[in-house]
Amino acid sequence: METFVMILNALRGDIPEDGNICNDFKYAYELVNCIKKQSSLSVAVAGYPEGHKEAESLAKDIDYLKKKVDCGADVIYTQLFFDNNHFFSFVDLCIEKGIDVPVVPGILPVTSFKQLEKMASLCKVEIPKDFHQKLEKHKDDKDYIKKCGIEYAISQCEILVQNDISGLHFYTLNKSKAVSEILSNIL
């Protein structure tokens, strides 16, 4: 008999460029509530260690996350981040709010300088100054950027794993070889 793990990611996603969005659910917690009323699926939701780019504040964003969990979310996958301190602070804030589901950190293996800057801008996340400067000096050397990006992600993951996180979530951006290399170094 086969066993399946069924987890549905309940995300709004990015608003399309044409601005046309489905208005069935204005907020993700409404979608979570609907899913939980109609099925026994596990539901994953997004969390933002540095706050959602549209959020008034990190505190309000945590309040909103609590609503998603109160409606039945089973796990939180975080937005990518490059500074583990943001993640650890975020988890502490979640605990203070009574959020008691696993919080899984989102890791982006950097494979190009352009990708790093684009994703950081899109997601409104901080790039540690020393990491950014190191890569910027060699931004046209693709092999160097990829090597440093993977090494950075390995270091991030090792620290996270040492702190008993609930798993790892990778933003592969269709670059699965980078994730394979990271995993072979941390497992």
C-alpha positions as CSV (number, residue, x, y, z in Angstrom):
1,M,0.0,0.0,0.0
2,E,1.3,3.4,-0.9
3,T,1.4,6.3,1.6
4,F,0.9,9.8,0.4
5,V,1.6,13.0,2.3
6,M,-1.0,15.6,1.3
7,I,-0.1,19.1,2.1
8,L,-1.8,21.9,0.3
9,N,0.0,25.3,0.2
10,A,-2.6,28.0,0.7
11,L,-0.9,31.1,-0.8
12,R,-2.2,34.2,-2.4
13,G,0.8,34.4,-4.7
14,D,2.0,37.4,-6.5
15,I,-0.6,39.6,-8.1
16,P,-0.5,39.1,-11.9
17,E,1.0,42.0,-14.0
18,D,-2.5,42.6,-15.5
19,G,-3.9,43.1,-12.0
20,N,-6.7,40.6,-12.6
21,I,-7.2,38.5,-9.5
22,C,-9.8,36.1,-8.3
23,N,-11.7,37.6,-5.5
24,D,-13.1,34.4,-4.0
25,F,-10.8,34.8,-1.0
26,K,-9.4,38.2,-0.1
27,Y,-7.1,36.7,2.6
28,A,-5.2,33.4,2.9
29,Y,-6.9,32.6,6.2
30,E,-10.2,32.5,4.4
31,L,-8.8,29.9,2.0
32,V,-7.4,27.9,4.9
33,N,-10.8,28.0,6.6
34,C,-12.5,26.8,3.5
35,I,-10.0,24.0,2.9
36,K,-10.3,22.7,6.5
37,K,-14.1,22.7,6.4
38,Q,-14.1,20.6,3.2
39,S,-11.2,18.2,3.6
40,S,-8.7,16.6,5.9
41,L,-5.7,17.9,4.0
42,S,-2.8,19.4,5.8
43,V,-2.4,23.0,5.0
44,A,0.8,25.0,4.7
45,V,0.9,28.8,4.8
46,A,3.5,31.4,4.2
47,G,5.3,33.3,7.0
48,Y,7.6,36.3,6.5
49,P,10.6,36.5,8.9
50,E,11.2,40.1,7.8
51,G,7.5,40.9,7.4
52,H,5.4,40.7,4.2
53,K,6.2,43.4,1.8
54,E,2.6,44.8,2.0
55,A,2.3,44.5,5.8
56,E,2.0,47.6,7.9
57,S,4.5,46.1,10.4
58,L,6.0,42.8,11.4
59,A,3.8,42.7,14.5
60,K,0.6,43.1,12.3
61,D,2.0,40.4,10.0
62,I,2.4,38.0,12.9
63,D,-1.2,38.8,14.0
64,Y,-2.3,37.8,10.5
65,L,-0.3,34.7,10.5
66,K,-1.9,33.7,13.8
67,K,-5.3,34.0,12.1
68,K,-4.1,31.6,9.4
69,V,-3.0,29.1,12.1
70,D,-6.2,29.6,14.1
71,C,-8.2,28.7,10.9
72,G,-6.3,25.4,10.7
73,A,-2.9,25.8,9.1
74,D,-0.7,22.9,10.0
75,V,2.7,24.3,9.1
76,I,4.4,27.6,8.1
77,Y,6.9,27.8,5.3
78,T,8.8,31.0,5.5
79,Q,9.8,33.4,2.8
80,L,13.4,33.3,1.9
81,F,15.9,35.1,4.1
82,F,19.7,35.5,4.2
83,D,20.2,36.3,7.9
84,N,19.3,33.5,10.2
85,N,18.7,36.0,13.0
86,H,15.6,37.1,11.2
87,F,14.3,33.6,11.3
88,F,15.1,32.9,14.9
89,S,13.5,36.2,16.0
90,F,10.5,35.4,13.8
91,V,10.1,32.0,15.5
92,D,10.3,33.7,18.9
93,L,7.6,36.1,17.9
94,C,5.4,33.3,16.7
95,I,5.8,31.5,20.0
96,E,4.9,34.7,21.9
97,K,1.7,34.9,19.9
98,G,0.8,31.3,20.6
99,I,1.5,30.0,17.2
100,D,2.4,26.4,17.9
101,V,2.8,24.8,14.4
102,P,6.1,23.9,12.8
103,V,7.9,26.9,11.2
104,V,10.1,25.7,8.3
105,P,12.8,28.1,7.0
106,G,12.9,29.0,3.4
107,I,16.4,29.0,1.8
108,L,17.4,30.4,-1.6
109,P,20.6,29.0,-2.9
110,V,22.2,32.0,-4.7
111,T,23.4,31.0,-8.2
112,S,23.7,34.5,-9.8
113,F,24.2,38.0,-8.6
114,K,21.3,39.3,-10.7
115,Q,19.1,36.6,-9.2
116,L,20.1,37.6,-5.7
117,E,19.3,41.3,-6.2
118,K,16.0,40.5,-8.0
119,M,14.8,38.1,-5.3
120,A,15.8,40.4,-2.5
121,S,14.0,43.3,-4.1
122,L,10.9,41.3,-5.0
123,C,10.6,39.8,-1.5
124,K,11.9,42.8,0.4
125,V,14.5,40.9,2.3
126,E,17.8,42.1,3.6
127,I,21.1,40.8,2.1
128,P,23.8,40.9,4.8
129,K,26.3,43.6,3.8
130,D,29.4,41.3,3.9
131,F,27.7,38.7,1.7
132,H,26.5,41.3,-0.8
133,Q,29.9,43.0,-1.0
134,K,31.7,39.7,-1.5
135,L,29.4,38.7,-4.4
136,E,29.2,42.2,-5.9
137,K,33.0,42.3,-6.4
138,H,32.8,39.2,-8.6
139,K,29.3,39.7,-10.0
140,D,30.3,38.7,-13.5
141,D,32.1,35.5,-12.4
142,K,29.2,33.0,-12.5
143,D,31.2,30.1,-11.1
144,Y,32.4,32.2,-8.2
145,I,28.9,33.5,-7.4
146,K,27.4,30.0,-7.5
147,K,30.2,28.5,-5.3
148,C,29.9,31.3,-2.7
149,G,26.1,31.1,-2.9
150,I,26.1,27.4,-2.2
151,E,28.6,27.8,0.6
152,Y,26.5,30.5,2.2
153,A,23.4,28.3,2.0
154,I,25.3,25.4,3.5
155,S,26.4,27.5,6.4
156,Q,22.8,28.8,6.9
157,C,21.4,25.3,6.8
158,E,24.0,23.9,9.2
159,I,23.2,26.6,11.8
160,L,19.4,26.1,11.3
161,V,19.7,22.3,11.7
162,Q,21.9,22.7,14.8
163,N,19.0,24.7,16.3
164,D,16.4,21.9,15.8
165,I,14.3,23.4,13.0
166,S,11.3,21.5,11.7
167,G,12.8,20.9,8.2
168,L,14.1,23.0,5.3
169,H,12.3,24.5,2.4
170,F,14.3,25.4,-0.7
171,Y,13.5,27.9,-3.3
172,T,15.1,26.1,-6.2
173,L,14.1,28.4,-9.1
174,N,14.7,25.5,-11.3
175,K,18.3,25.1,-10.1
176,S,18.0,21.7,-8.3
177,K,21.7,20.9,-8.6
178,A,22.5,23.6,-6.2
179,V,20.0,22.2,-3.7
180,S,21.5,18.7,-4.2
181,E,25.0,20.0,-3.5
182,I,23.7,21.7,-0.3
183,L,22.0,18.6,0.9
184,S,25.0,16.4,0.3
185,N,27.0,18.7,2.5
186,I,24.6,18.9,5.4
187,L,23.2,15.4,5.6
